[in-house]
Amino acid sequence: MEAQIPAPIGLLAELTHRCPLGCPYCSNPLALDGREGELATAEWKRVLNEAAALGVLQVHLSGGEPLARRDLVEIVSHCAGLGLYTNLITSGIGMNARLARALADAGLDHVQLSIQDADAASADKIAGYNGAFAKKREVAALITAEGFPLTVNAVIHHANAARAGAMVRLALALGARRVEIAHVQYYGWAVPNRAQLMPTRAEAEAAVTEVEELKRELAGQIVIDHVIPDYHARYPKACMGGWGRRTLNITPLGKALPCHAADTIPHLAFWNVRDKSLAEIWQQSPAFAAYRGTAWMNETCRTCERREIDHGGCRCQALALAGDAAATDPVCYKSPLHGRLVEIMALEAGRAEAPYHYRRVPARAPV
C-alpha cells in the first residue's frame, strides 16, 4: 500500500491560531487552539525533518498569524537547512524592518500578504482592526525592499466584490509579482457569516468578468490566479488536488489533516504528530485513506467522467451542505442535492446588513 501512495509535495504548517485580525471568512475552526498547547520549536523541527525525508518540497508557514511565533526565524532557518522552500502567509501585522531582514538572512523564499479590500475603511472593517490597510501597504514595501517575491491574497465576498479589479491593481502597485483572487469558501468562520459574505450572482459574475479581463490586460506585469466562486459554478473544484494526494496540514496542537477544514468531519479520527511520524500519518492513517481514490464514491461520482478531475469535489463542503462527507459535492449540477445550494443562495446572497461574527482567540485564563 505504501508504495502506491505518492509523497506529498506541500506541508501547511499552522504555527498558531493567534492573530490580531478577526476576518469573518477565516478558514480556521470555530474552536481555536490556544497558545498553551502549541507545538514547541523542537517539535516543529522534528516534523520538518520528517517532512523533508518524506519528500515534501514546500512548507507554507501560516496560522492564524505566524509572526506571533517568537521562534519563526529559527523555524525558517531550519527549513532552509533542510532544503525546503518556505512561503510565509501573513497579515503583515507584527512585521517590521528588523524582522524582515532577519527572515531574509534565515533563508525565507517567498511572502504571501493578505489584503481585505482596496478601500481603506472597508478593509479595516472586514479585518476588524483599525489601521490594518495602512500597515499592509507599509509591510509590502518592507517585503519588496528585502527582495522577497510577493504574492497578494484577496478574498472576494459581498462587501468587496465591486472592487475585485481594484484589488488586482493594488497588488500590482504594491510590487506583487502574483495575486490570488479567491472567492470566499464557506468553511470555518465563513459559515456563521455566510449571509453577510455571500454575494449575489450578479455581483459574483461581475467580479469574475472583471478579473478575467485583467488577466489579459495585465499579462506580463502580474500573474493573476483566480479561484472562482464555488456556489456559482457548474462543477466543483478538485479540493486540495484530491483528498490526501498532494498536501497535508499540521494544526498548532499537532493534529495532521488532509485539508484545513477536515476536522469538521466528525467520524474521522486524526492522528497527531506528537504520537505518530509524518510518514505513518501519510501512509497509514485511516483519516487520510478515507477519501483517497474512487472506491469511497457513490454512484453519481464513480461513474462520472470527471471523477479523476475533481475527485468528487470537496468533502467538507459536502458535509456542510448535504450532511454527508461522502455525498456528491452539491456544487455539482449532477448532485441530487444541488437544489439545496440554489435555495441557500436565494435566501442569503447579498444580505449583509448584520454585523460580522469576528474571529477571536479567547484570552488565556488568569493563573
Residue frames as qw, qx, qy, qz and C-alpha x, y, z in Angstrom:
[[0.000, 0.884, 0.468, 0.000, 0.00, 0.00, 0.00],
 [0.335, -0.765, 0.046, 0.548, 2.73, 2.46, 0.92],
 [0.393, -0.148, 0.544, 0.726, 4.42, 2.29, -2.49],
 [0.189, 0.573, 0.684, 0.409, 1.14, 3.20, -4.18],
 [0.146, -0.925, -0.316, 0.155, 0.80, 6.50, -2.31],
 [0.510, 0.577, -0.055, 0.636, 2.86, 9.31, -3.87],
 [0.434, -0.279, -0.390, 0.763, 4.74, 11.53, -1.44],
 [0.029, 0.920, 0.360, -0.155, 3.12, 14.85, -0.53],
 [0.536, 0.451, 0.053, 0.712, 4.70, 17.89, -2.14],
 [0.050, -0.586, 0.094, -0.804, 3.44, 20.52, 0.31],
 [0.439, -0.403, -0.696, 0.402, 3.01, 20.98, 4.06],
 [0.173, -0.736, -0.113, -0.645, 0.86, 23.71, 5.56],
 [0.482, -0.139, -0.624, 0.599, 2.33, 24.43, 8.99],
 [0.303, -0.791, -0.259, -0.464, -0.30, 26.24, 11.04],
 [0.430, 0.240, -0.566, 0.662, 2.10, 27.55, 13.65],
 [0.001, -0.229, -0.596, 0.769, -0.55, 29.27, 15.78],
 [0.028, 0.680, 0.686, 0.257, -4.19, 30.31, 15.75],
 [0.218, -0.698, -0.230, 0.642, -3.31, 33.63, 17.36],
 [0.350, 0.404, 0.423, 0.732, -3.96, 36.56, 15.04],
 [0.035, -0.303, -0.276, 0.911, -4.65, 40.27, 15.55],
 [0.350, 0.023, -0.400, -0.847, -7.23, 40.28, 12.75],
 [0.470, 0.137, 0.724, -0.486, -10.75, 38.91, 13.03],
 [0.282, 0.197, -0.593, -0.728, -11.54, 38.21, 9.37],
 [0.688, 0.062, 0.402, -0.601, -15.10, 36.80, 9.15],
 [0.866, 0.365, -0.227, -0.254, -14.13, 34.32, 6.39],
 [0.091, -0.625, 0.770, -0.093, -11.11, 32.83, 8.17],
 [0.775, 0.108, -0.572, -0.245, -10.71, 29.12, 7.45],
 [0.098, 0.252, -0.824, 0.497, -9.53, 28.35, 10.99],
 [0.364, -0.420, -0.829, -0.066, -12.00, 26.29, 13.06],
 [0.357, -0.751, -0.162, -0.532, -14.51, 27.99, 15.33],
 [0.786, -0.612, 0.025, 0.083, -12.87, 26.26, 18.32],
 [0.417, 0.794, -0.371, 0.241, -9.46, 27.92, 18.04],
 [0.840, -0.118, -0.360, 0.388, -6.36, 26.32, 19.56],
 [0.334, -0.941, 0.047, 0.000, -4.90, 28.26, 22.45],
 [0.278, 0.795, -0.510, 0.176, -1.25, 29.19, 22.81],
 [0.572, -0.552, 0.558, -0.237, -0.65, 26.85, 25.75],
 [0.867, -0.002, 0.498, -0.012, -0.76, 23.64, 23.73],
 [0.563, 0.773, -0.234, -0.177, 1.10, 24.79, 20.59],
 [0.933, 0.129, -0.069, 0.329, 3.89, 22.61, 19.27],
 [0.439, -0.784, 0.202, 0.389, 7.24, 23.73, 20.67],
 [0.269, 0.794, -0.451, -0.307, 10.14, 24.77, 18.47],
 [0.208, -0.375, 0.898, 0.100, 11.84, 21.38, 18.84],
 [0.580, 0.312, 0.730, -0.183, 8.62, 19.60, 17.88],
 [0.543, 0.780, 0.041, -0.307, 8.21, 21.68, 14.73],
 [0.083, 0.695, -0.673, -0.240, 11.84, 20.98, 13.82],
 [0.405, -0.094, 0.909, 0.000, 11.26, 17.23, 14.14],
 [0.603, 0.572, 0.495, -0.251, 8.12, 17.47, 11.99],
 [0.386, 0.838, -0.238, -0.304, 10.04, 19.41, 9.36],
 [0.163, -0.486, 0.842, 0.167, 12.84, 16.83, 9.38],
 [0.504, 0.190, 0.839, -0.080, 10.23, 14.14, 8.78],
 [0.531, 0.743, 0.211, -0.348, 8.59, 16.20, 6.05],
 [0.209, 0.750, -0.543, -0.316, 11.85, 16.56, 4.15],
 [0.259, -0.256, 0.929, 0.068, 12.55, 12.83, 4.50],
 [0.552, 0.409, 0.683, -0.247, 9.03, 12.03, 3.25],
 [0.433, 0.302, 0.580, 0.621, 9.54, 14.09, 0.09],
 [0.039, 0.913, 0.360, -0.190, 7.84, 17.39, 0.90],
 [0.545, 0.339, 0.157, 0.751, 9.27, 20.25, -1.19],
 [0.043, -0.533, -0.061, -0.843, 7.34, 23.29, 0.04],
 [0.313, -0.440, -0.697, 0.472, 6.43, 24.45, 3.53],
 [0.101, -0.650, -0.265, -0.704, 3.76, 27.12, 3.92],
 [0.296, -0.156, -0.614, 0.715, 4.12, 28.87, 7.28],
 [0.282, -0.506, -0.409, -0.705, 0.69, 30.00, 8.29],
 [0.040, 0.022, 0.687, -0.725, -1.71, 30.47, 11.18],
 [0.373, -0.846, -0.173, 0.340, -3.52, 32.50, 12.50],
 [0.257, 0.934, -0.228, 0.096, -0.64, 34.90, 12.20],
 [0.911, 0.028, -0.213, 0.352, 2.76, 33.14, 12.09],
 [0.274, 0.609, -0.279, 0.690, 4.53, 36.37, 13.05],
 [0.614, -0.659, 0.094, -0.425, 3.07, 35.82, 16.52],
 [0.958, -0.182, -0.079, 0.206, 5.59, 32.98, 17.00],
 [0.235, -0.902, 0.335, 0.140, 8.82, 34.23, 18.54],
 [0.601, -0.318, 0.669, 0.299, 10.67, 31.29, 17.01],
 [0.707, 0.655, 0.200, -0.176, 9.58, 32.00, 13.41],
 [0.271, 0.822, -0.489, -0.108, 13.08, 32.99, 12.25],
 [0.350, -0.418, 0.837, -0.052, 14.51, 29.82, 13.80],
 [0.725, 0.288, 0.604, -0.164, 11.88, 27.69, 12.08],
 [0.585, 0.790, -0.071, -0.169, 12.58, 29.36, 8.71],
 [0.026, 0.734, -0.677, -0.049, 16.32, 28.79, 9.18],
 [0.559, -0.158, 0.808, -0.095, 15.71, 25.12, 9.94],
 [0.743, 0.543, 0.352, -0.170, 13.64, 24.72, 6.77],
 [0.390, 0.848, -0.336, -0.129, 16.38, 26.36, 4.72],
 [0.235, -0.564, 0.792, -0.005, 18.92, 23.96, 6.17],
 [0.636, 0.112, 0.757, -0.101, 16.76, 21.05, 5.02],
 [0.109, -0.051, 0.668, 0.735, 16.41, 22.47, 1.51],
 [0.128, 0.619, 0.772, -0.068, 12.68, 23.14, 1.95],
 [0.071, 0.402, 0.278, 0.869, 11.13, 26.04, 0.04],
 [0.147, -0.463, -0.655, 0.579, 9.43, 28.36, 2.54],
 [0.070, -0.518, -0.407, -0.749, 6.41, 30.56, 1.96],
 [0.078, -0.229, -0.591, 0.770, 5.23, 32.90, 4.73],
 [0.156, -0.589, -0.622, -0.492, 1.46, 33.51, 4.69],
 [0.304, -0.286, -0.461, 0.783, 0.86, 36.65, 6.74],
 [0.022, 0.892, 0.452, -0.001, -1.46, 39.53, 7.52],
 [0.418, 0.586, -0.108, 0.686, 1.65, 41.67, 7.91],
 [0.442, -0.808, 0.060, -0.385, 0.64, 42.80, 11.38],
 [0.811, -0.524, 0.213, 0.148, 3.75, 42.39, 13.50],
 [0.786, 0.303, 0.135, 0.522, 6.25, 42.79, 10.66],
 [0.121, -0.953, 0.109, 0.256, 8.97, 45.42, 10.91],
 [0.482, 0.773, -0.413, -0.014, 12.24, 46.15, 9.12],
 [0.228, -0.564, 0.776, -0.168, 14.35, 44.23, 11.65],
 [0.724, 0.037, 0.655, -0.213, 12.21, 41.10, 11.36],
 [0.751, 0.637, 0.017, -0.173, 12.06, 41.32, 7.57],
 [0.263, 0.753, -0.602, 0.044, 15.87, 41.40, 7.47],
 [0.425, -0.368, 0.796, -0.224, 16.14, 38.51, 9.91],
 [0.818, 0.279, 0.447, -0.232, 13.77, 36.40, 7.82],
 [0.624, 0.736, -0.249, -0.084, 15.77, 37.18, 4.70],
 [0.012, 0.660, -0.738, 0.141, 19.00, 36.18, 6.46],
 [0.618, -0.152, 0.718, -0.281, 17.34, 32.96, 7.65],
 [0.118, -0.107, 0.869, 0.468, 16.54, 32.00, 4.06],
 [0.468, 0.514, 0.564, -0.446, 12.82, 32.71, 3.65],
 [0.365, 0.105, 0.692, 0.614, 11.89, 32.25, -0.02],
 [0.105, -0.419, -0.556, -0.710, 8.52, 33.92, -0.53],
 [0.092, 0.226, 0.564, -0.789, 5.84, 36.00, 1.19],
 [0.126, -0.527, -0.695, -0.473, 2.06, 35.99, 0.73],
 [0.002, -0.114, -0.381, 0.917, 0.40, 39.10, 2.15],
 [0.049, 0.597, 0.799, 0.058, -3.37, 39.26, 2.64],
 [0.095, -0.022, 0.014, -0.995, -5.47, 42.30, 1.85],
 [0.211, 0.417, 0.810, -0.355, -9.15, 42.70, 2.66],
 [0.356, 0.833, 0.422, -0.043, -10.20, 45.42, 0.20],
 [0.494, 0.349, 0.134, 0.785, -8.85, 48.24, -1.97],
 [0.221, -0.767, -0.114, -0.592, -10.82, 50.73, 0.12],
 [0.226, 0.330, -0.672, 0.623, -9.13, 51.51, 3.46],
 [0.485, -0.222, 0.375, -0.758, -12.24, 51.90, 5.60],
 [0.904, 0.040, -0.163, -0.394, -13.84, 48.75, 4.23],
 [0.672, 0.313, -0.631, 0.227, -10.60, 46.79, 4.57],
 [0.013, 0.309, -0.663, 0.682, -10.24, 47.74, 8.23],
 [0.688, -0.125, 0.207, -0.684, -13.87, 46.86, 8.92],
 [0.898, 0.149, -0.366, -0.194, -13.54, 43.43, 7.32],
 [0.553, 0.300, -0.655, 0.418, -10.32, 42.74, 9.23],
 [0.625, -0.710, -0.321, -0.046, -11.79, 44.01, 12.49],
 [0.674, -0.350, -0.037, 0.650, -8.59, 46.01, 13.00],
 [0.147, 0.979, 0.082, -0.118, -8.21, 49.77, 12.70],
 [0.066, -0.837, 0.479, 0.255, -5.17, 50.74, 10.64],
 [0.794, -0.045, 0.584, 0.163, -4.73, 47.32, 9.03],
 [0.662, 0.701, 0.224, 0.144, -4.88, 48.69, 5.48],
 [0.099, 0.944, -0.303, 0.088, -2.16, 51.27, 6.10],
 [0.572, -0.550, 0.607, 0.042, 0.03, 48.69, 7.84],
 [0.840, 0.223, 0.474, 0.139, -0.24, 46.31, 4.90],
 [0.504, 0.848, -0.032, 0.160, 1.00, 48.97, 2.48],
 [0.204, -0.844, 0.488, -0.091, 3.95, 49.59, 4.79],
 [0.737, -0.275, 0.616, 0.034, 4.70, 45.87, 5.08],
 [0.806, 0.525, 0.252, 0.109, 4.53, 45.34, 1.31],
 [0.278, 0.905, -0.284, 0.153, 7.25, 47.96, 0.93],
 [0.454, -0.638, 0.617, -0.080, 9.42, 46.18, 3.54],
 [0.859, 0.066, 0.508, 0.013, 8.93, 42.83, 1.82],
 [0.714, 0.669, 0.110, 0.178, 9.84, 44.03, -1.65],
 [0.013, 0.915, -0.386, 0.118, 12.78, 46.08, -0.30],
 [0.587, -0.468, 0.660, -0.005, 14.26, 42.83, 1.05],
 [0.241, 0.402, -0.751, -0.464, 13.89, 41.27, -2.39],
 [0.404, 0.131, 0.878, -0.220, 11.24, 38.71, -1.45],
 [0.175, -0.232, -0.705, -0.647, 8.88, 37.66, -4.25],
 [0.276, 0.136, 0.510, -0.804, 5.49, 38.95, -3.09],
 [0.180, -0.372, -0.809, -0.419, 2.07, 37.42, -3.66],
 [0.309, -0.071, 0.296, -0.901, -1.02, 39.32, -2.54],
 [0.084, -0.316, -0.944, -0.037, -4.05, 37.31, -1.40],
 [0.328, -0.005, 0.105, -0.939, -7.55, 38.75, -1.60],
 [0.111, 0.320, 0.936, -0.094, -10.80, 37.01, -0.64],
 [0.214, -0.144, -0.340, -0.904, -13.84, 38.22, -2.59],
 [0.049, -0.457, -0.853, 0.246, -17.29, 38.48, -0.99],
 [0.062, 0.817, 0.556, 0.140, -20.35, 40.73, -0.85],
 [0.275, -0.873, -0.106, 0.388, -18.58, 43.66, 0.82],
 [0.226, -0.660, 0.421, 0.580, -15.73, 43.98, -1.68],
 [0.658, 0.297, 0.645, 0.251, -16.84, 42.23, -4.89],
 [0.363, 0.910, 0.199, -0.002, -17.33, 45.56, -6.64],
 [0.019, -0.908, 0.410, 0.079, -13.62, 46.28, -6.12],
 [0.930, -0.065, 0.312, 0.182, -12.18, 42.93, -7.24],
 [0.667, 0.602, 0.061, 0.436, -10.37, 44.62, -10.11],
 [0.077, -0.909, 0.222, -0.343, -9.16, 47.42, -7.86],
 [0.753, -0.552, 0.359, 0.004, -7.56, 44.83, -5.58],
 [0.869, 0.245, 0.213, 0.373, -5.67, 43.36, -8.53],
 [0.365, 0.786, -0.042, 0.496, -4.38, 46.83, -9.42],
 [0.446, -0.829, 0.261, -0.216, -3.50, 47.47, -5.77],
 [0.909, -0.234, 0.275, 0.207, -1.44, 44.27, -5.71],
 [0.694, 0.510, 0.111, 0.495, 0.44, 45.48, -8.78],
 [0.012, 0.886, -0.120, 0.448, 1.06, 48.86, -7.14],
 [0.684, -0.672, 0.266, -0.093, 2.36, 47.13, -4.01],
 [0.092, 0.670, -0.726, -0.128, 5.04, 45.39, -6.08],
 [0.767, -0.056, 0.612, -0.185, 3.48, 41.93, -6.12],
 [0.059, 0.316, -0.801, -0.504, 4.53, 39.51, -8.84],
 [0.279, -0.245, -0.891, -0.262, 1.39, 37.46, -8.31],
 [0.409, -0.127, 0.321, -0.845, -2.10, 37.99, -6.89],
 [0.100, -0.220, -0.970, -0.024, -4.53, 35.33, -5.71],
 [0.454, -0.087, 0.020, -0.887, -8.14, 36.37, -6.13],
 [0.202, -0.129, -0.971, 0.027, -10.22, 33.73, -4.35],
 [0.510, -0.417, -0.223, -0.719, -13.96, 33.98, -3.87],
 [0.398, -0.409, 0.613, -0.547, -14.94, 33.12, -0.33],
 [0.554, -0.038, -0.820, -0.137, -15.35, 29.45, 0.59],
 [0.585, -0.537, 0.037, -0.606, -17.79, 28.62, 3.35],
 [0.773, -0.122, -0.554, 0.285, -15.69, 26.82, 5.94],
 [0.435, -0.091, -0.433, 0.784, -14.59, 27.84, 9.41],
 [0.018, -0.440, -0.368, 0.819, -15.67, 31.36, 10.32],
 [0.207, 0.062, -0.461, -0.861, -17.34, 31.88, 6.94],
 [0.236, -0.362, -0.890, -0.150, -20.14, 29.51, 7.97],
 [0.139, -0.654, -0.591, 0.452, -21.67, 31.72, 10.70],
 [0.003, 0.578, -0.072, -0.813, -21.01, 34.74, 8.44],
 [0.371, 0.213, 0.774, 0.467, -22.43, 33.20, 5.27],
 [0.174, 0.820, 0.545, 0.034, -25.40, 35.55, 4.94],
 [0.138, -0.899, 0.065, 0.410, -23.13, 38.57, 5.43],
 [0.340, -0.480, 0.606, 0.535, -20.49, 37.32, 2.99],
 [0.525, 0.287, 0.755, 0.269, -22.38, 35.70, 0.13],
 [0.093, 0.309, -0.263, -0.909, -22.54, 37.89, -2.98],
 [0.711, 0.463, 0.278, -0.450, -25.47, 37.88, -5.34],
 [0.785, 0.237, 0.470, 0.327, -25.00, 36.05, -8.61],
 [0.387, 0.886, 0.106, 0.231, -24.76, 39.40, -10.40],
 [0.273, -0.895, 0.351, 0.005, -22.03, 40.59, -8.02],
 [0.734, -0.308, 0.565, 0.219, -20.07, 37.36, -8.36],
 [0.719, 0.468, 0.417, 0.301, -20.33, 37.26, -12.14],
 [0.211, 0.966, -0.042, 0.147, -19.30, 40.91, -12.48],
 [0.433, -0.765, 0.469, 0.086, -16.25, 40.29, -10.30],
 [0.788, -0.018, 0.559, 0.257, -15.30, 37.17, -12.26],
 [0.582, 0.727, 0.268, 0.247, -15.61, 39.04, -15.57],
 [0.013, -0.978, 0.196, -0.066, -13.53, 41.97, -14.33],
 [0.567, -0.589, 0.554, 0.157, -10.71, 39.76, -13.03],
 [0.780, 0.215, 0.522, 0.269, -10.64, 37.63, -16.19],
 [0.427, 0.876, 0.108, 0.197, -10.36, 40.79, -18.31],
 [0.224, -0.902, 0.369, -0.003, -7.47, 41.99, -16.15],
 [0.814, -0.194, 0.494, 0.236, -5.70, 38.68, -16.74],
 [0.671, 0.530, 0.336, 0.395, -5.46, 39.63, -20.40],
 [0.109, 0.968, 0.002, 0.226, -4.79, 43.33, -19.83],
 [0.341, -0.837, 0.419, -0.090, -2.00, 42.82, -17.27],
 [0.980, 0.070, 0.079, 0.169, -0.37, 39.74, -18.79],
 [0.666, 0.424, -0.171, 0.589, 3.38, 40.07, -18.38],
 [0.067, -0.654, 0.264, -0.706, 3.01, 42.54, -15.49],
 [0.406, -0.292, 0.674, -0.544, 1.48, 40.33, -12.81],
 [0.288, -0.079, -0.936, -0.186, 0.30, 36.71, -12.59],
 [0.544, -0.173, 0.198, -0.797, -3.38, 36.51, -11.59],
 [0.164, -0.089, -0.982, 0.029, -4.56, 33.24, -10.01],
 [0.476, -0.136, -0.017, -0.869, -8.34, 33.34, -9.98],
 [0.025, -0.150, -0.972, 0.177, -10.38, 30.92, -7.88],
 [0.349, -0.299, -0.378, -0.804, -14.00, 31.36, -9.00],
 [0.489, -0.240, 0.465, -0.698, -16.89, 31.08, -6.51],
 [0.078, 0.002, 0.997, -0.015, -17.89, 27.51, -5.72],
 [0.340, 0.426, 0.687, -0.481, -21.56, 28.25, -5.21],
 [0.483, 0.676, -0.002, -0.557, -21.94, 29.76, -8.68],
 [0.025, 0.449, -0.809, -0.378, -20.01, 27.03, -10.51],
 [0.818, 0.141, -0.304, -0.467, -21.33, 24.14, -12.62],
 [0.874, 0.022, -0.455, 0.171, -18.72, 21.69, -11.35],
 [0.609, -0.783, 0.076, 0.100, -16.85, 21.55, -8.03],
 [0.230, 0.799, -0.550, 0.078, -13.12, 22.18, -7.78],
 [0.846, 0.032, -0.489, 0.210, -10.63, 19.42, -7.10],
 [0.449, -0.859, 0.115, -0.215, -10.24, 20.43, -3.47],
 [0.495, -0.686, 0.524, 0.096, -6.56, 20.30, -2.40],
 [0.341, 0.501, -0.728, -0.320, -5.84, 18.41, -5.63],
 [0.788, -0.100, -0.575, -0.195, -7.72, 15.46, -4.14],
 [0.689, -0.655, 0.151, -0.272, -8.02, 14.23, -0.56],
 [0.739, -0.491, 0.444, 0.124, -4.66, 13.05, 0.80],
 [0.839, 0.462, 0.181, 0.225, -2.97, 13.20, -2.59],
 [0.525, 0.630, -0.080, 0.567, -0.62, 16.18, -2.58],
 [0.044, 0.545, -0.356, 0.758, -0.55, 18.10, 0.70],
 [0.563, -0.499, -0.642, 0.147, -1.20, 17.89, 4.41],
 [0.165, -0.769, 0.090, -0.611, -1.83, 20.35, 7.23],
 [0.537, -0.186, -0.658, 0.494, -0.46, 20.35, 10.74],
 [0.296, -0.853, -0.283, -0.324, -2.51, 22.31, 13.28],
 [0.037, -0.758, 0.420, -0.498, -0.94, 24.34, 16.11],
 [0.691, -0.445, 0.465, -0.330, -1.55, 21.43, 18.50],
 [0.177, -0.414, 0.871, 0.196, -0.03, 18.87, 16.10],
 [0.698, 0.329, 0.588, -0.245, -3.11, 17.31, 14.55],
 [0.150, -0.223, 0.692, 0.671, -2.47, 16.17, 10.95],
 [0.545, 0.545, 0.434, -0.467, -5.26, 16.93, 8.48],
 [0.562, 0.294, 0.604, 0.484, -5.71, 16.25, 4.74],
 [0.142, 0.598, 0.275, 0.740, -7.08, 19.81, 4.40],
 [0.048, 0.237, -0.386, 0.890, -7.66, 22.83, 6.63],
 [0.579, -0.199, 0.078, -0.787, -11.35, 22.07, 7.23],
 [0.582, 0.037, -0.799, -0.145, -11.15, 18.28, 7.53],
 [0.099, 0.002, -0.787, 0.609, -11.60, 18.42, 11.29],
 [0.510, 0.025, 0.113, -0.853, -15.26, 19.32, 10.70],
 [0.720, 0.039, -0.596, -0.354, -15.93, 15.70, 9.65],
 [0.564, -0.559, 0.388, -0.468, -16.94, 14.14, 12.96],
 [0.985, -0.089, 0.096, -0.112, -16.48, 10.44, 12.22],
 [0.733, 0.486, -0.314, 0.356, -12.79, 10.79, 11.30],
 [0.667, -0.708, 0.064, 0.225, -10.05, 10.50, 13.93],
 [0.500, 0.798, -0.239, 0.237, -6.93, 12.43, 13.01],
 [0.847, -0.197, -0.202, 0.450, -3.53, 11.31, 14.21],
 [0.178, -0.979, 0.096, 0.039, -1.17, 13.72, 15.92],
 [0.608, 0.613, -0.407, 0.298, 2.50, 14.30, 15.11],
 [0.305, -0.632, 0.572, -0.425, 3.23, 14.03, 18.83],
 [0.798, -0.150, 0.524, -0.256, 2.18, 10.37, 18.65],
 [0.846, 0.312, 0.400, 0.165, 2.97, 9.29, 15.09],
 [0.369, -0.297, 0.414, 0.777, 5.61, 10.08, 12.49],
 [0.396, 0.528, -0.109, -0.743, 4.61, 12.09, 9.45],
 [0.264, 0.247, -0.840, -0.405, 5.29, 9.06, 7.24],
 [0.043, 0.231, 0.947, -0.218, 2.98, 6.87, 9.34],
 [0.301, 0.535, 0.391, -0.686, 0.25, 9.50, 9.17],
 [0.362, 0.500, -0.387, -0.686, 0.54, 9.98, 5.42],
 [0.339, 0.228, -0.856, -0.315, 0.72, 6.30, 4.55],
 [0.263, -0.153, -0.943, 0.132, -1.34, 4.56, 7.24],
 [0.204, 0.158, 0.464, -0.847, -3.83, 6.97, 8.82],
 [0.219, 0.478, 0.848, 0.059, -7.44, 5.85, 8.23],
 [0.143, 0.808, 0.277, -0.501, -8.49, 9.50, 8.02],
 [0.039, 0.596, -0.484, -0.640, -6.10, 10.18, 5.14],
 [0.109, -0.008, 0.930, 0.352, -7.20, 6.99, 3.40],
 [0.349, 0.442, 0.672, -0.481, -10.91, 7.71, 3.86],
 [0.517, 0.760, 0.243, -0.311, -11.48, 9.65, 0.62],
 [0.122, -0.537, 0.656, 0.516, -8.41, 8.79, -1.44],
 [0.118, 0.010, 0.910, 0.398, -9.04, 7.30, -4.86],
 [0.451, -0.080, -0.357, -0.814, -12.55, 6.46, -6.07],
 [0.339, -0.170, -0.925, 0.033, -13.65, 3.44, -4.02],
 [0.017, -0.332, -0.620, 0.710, -15.46, 5.64, -1.47],
 [0.217, 0.105, -0.224, -0.944, -17.52, 7.42, -4.13],
 [0.576, 0.354, 0.588, -0.445, -21.25, 6.99, -4.61],
 [0.621, 0.390, 0.628, 0.261, -22.69, 6.04, -7.98],
 [0.274, 0.946, 0.152, -0.079, -23.06, 9.62, -9.19],
 [0.106, -0.865, 0.448, 0.197, -19.34, 10.32, -8.78],
 [0.612, -0.278, 0.711, 0.207, -17.95, 6.86, -9.50],
 [0.612, 0.431, 0.613, 0.255, -19.49, 6.72, -12.97],
 [0.191, 0.953, 0.075, -0.225, -18.74, 10.36, -13.83],
 [0.761, 0.490, -0.007, 0.426, -16.14, 11.18, -16.46],
 [0.072, 0.820, -0.251, 0.509, -14.78, 13.90, -14.14],
 [0.835, -0.540, -0.102, -0.018, -14.05, 11.59, -11.20],
 [0.790, -0.127, -0.002, 0.600, -10.27, 11.87, -11.75],
 [0.262, 0.571, 0.102, 0.771, -10.53, 15.61, -12.43],
 [0.291, -0.624, 0.128, -0.714, -12.45, 16.99, -9.47],
 [0.284, 0.092, -0.878, 0.373, -12.25, 13.85, -7.24],
 [0.304, -0.575, -0.759, -0.001, -15.88, 14.31, -6.25],
 [0.108, -0.810, -0.076, -0.572, -15.35, 17.87, -5.09],
 [0.006, 0.487, -0.562, 0.668, -14.89, 18.98, -1.51],
 [0.480, -0.270, -0.827, 0.114, -15.67, 16.53, 1.31],
 [0.146, -0.284, -0.517, 0.794, -16.09, 19.29, 3.89],
 [0.310, 0.105, -0.161, -0.931, -18.43, 21.22, 1.62],
 [0.514, -0.162, -0.755, -0.374, -20.44, 18.05, 1.01],
 [0.353, -0.318, -0.765, 0.434, -20.78, 17.61, 4.76],
 [0.008, 0.243, 0.267, -0.933, -21.77, 21.25, 5.31],
 [0.411, 0.149, -0.257, -0.862, -24.40, 21.27, 2.56],
 [0.680, -0.013, -0.609, -0.409, -25.58, 17.66, 2.34],
 [0.698, -0.501, 0.325, -0.395, -24.88, 16.41, 5.84],
 [0.961, -0.028, 0.255, 0.105, -22.72, 13.60, 4.44],
 [0.193, -0.738, 0.490, 0.422, -19.00, 13.90, 3.68],
 [0.422, -0.059, 0.829, 0.363, -19.28, 11.06, 1.13],
 [0.479, 0.707, 0.474, -0.214, -22.05, 12.74, -0.85],
 [0.502, 0.475, 0.316, 0.649, -21.51, 14.29, -4.26],
 [0.196, -0.260, -0.168, 0.931, -20.49, 17.89, -3.61],
 [0.269, 0.719, 0.604, -0.213, -23.80, 19.81, -4.01],
 [0.031, 0.656, -0.261, -0.708, -21.94, 22.45, -6.06],
 [0.113, -0.087, 0.848, 0.511, -22.02, 19.92, -8.90],
 [0.539, 0.112, -0.130, -0.825, -25.12, 20.25, -11.05],
 [0.594, 0.025, -0.768, -0.238, -25.36, 16.44, -11.12],
 [0.065, 0.023, -0.813, 0.578, -25.79, 16.24, -7.36],
 [0.265, -0.560, -0.746, -0.244, -29.32, 15.31, -6.27],
 [0.356, -0.713, -0.417, 0.436, -28.89, 17.98, -3.58],
 [0.348, 0.170, 0.191, 0.902, -27.84, 20.77, -5.92],
 [0.196, -0.700, -0.452, -0.517, -31.26, 22.37, -5.39],
 [0.575, -0.693, -0.325, 0.290, -30.44, 22.88, -1.72],
 [0.487, -0.205, 0.088, 0.845, -27.50, 25.07, -2.72],
 [0.052, 0.449, 0.439, 0.777, -29.72, 27.09, -5.05],
 [0.422, -0.764, -0.463, -0.157, -32.14, 27.66, -2.16],
 [0.593, -0.528, -0.169, 0.584, -29.32, 28.83, 0.14],
 [0.337, 0.048, 0.239, 0.909, -28.14, 31.35, -2.44],
 [0.139, -0.608, -0.499, -0.602, -31.66, 32.65, -2.96],
 [0.531, -0.750, -0.393, 0.036, -32.14, 33.14, 0.79],
 [0.624, -0.618, -0.037, 0.478, -28.74, 34.51, 1.79],
 [0.572, 0.232, 0.240, 0.749, -26.96, 36.17, -1.15],
 [0.135, 0.514, 0.144, 0.835, -26.49, 39.90, -0.76],
 [0.524, -0.761, -0.284, -0.257, -27.99, 40.15, 2.74],
 [0.631, 0.155, -0.392, 0.651, -25.05, 41.77, 4.51],
 [0.235, -0.775, -0.048, -0.585, -26.81, 44.05, 6.99],
 [0.803, -0.589, -0.084, 0.007, -25.97, 42.12, 10.17],
 [0.119, -0.842, 0.526, -0.019, -22.57, 42.68, 11.85],
 [0.651, 0.363, -0.666, 0.032, -19.82, 40.13, 11.31],
 [0.871, -0.488, 0.060, 0.011, -19.01, 37.38, 13.77],
 [0.263, 0.815, -0.504, 0.115, -15.34, 38.23, 14.14],
 [0.896, 0.012, -0.392, 0.209, -12.77, 35.52, 14.71],
 [0.160, -0.790, 0.421, -0.415, -11.02, 35.94, 18.07],
 [0.616, 0.056, -0.731, 0.288, -8.78, 33.65, 20.10],
 [0.584, -0.751, -0.271, -0.144, -10.13, 33.54, 23.68],
 [0.022, -0.783, 0.476, -0.399, -7.93, 35.25, 26.25],
 [0.540, 0.101, -0.788, 0.277, -5.90, 32.96, 28.46],
 [0.626, -0.682, -0.355, -0.131, -7.40, 32.20, 31.85],
 [0.099, -0.823, 0.410, -0.381, -5.64, 34.01, 34.71],
 [0.574, 0.157, -0.745, 0.303, -3.12, 31.98, 36.67]]
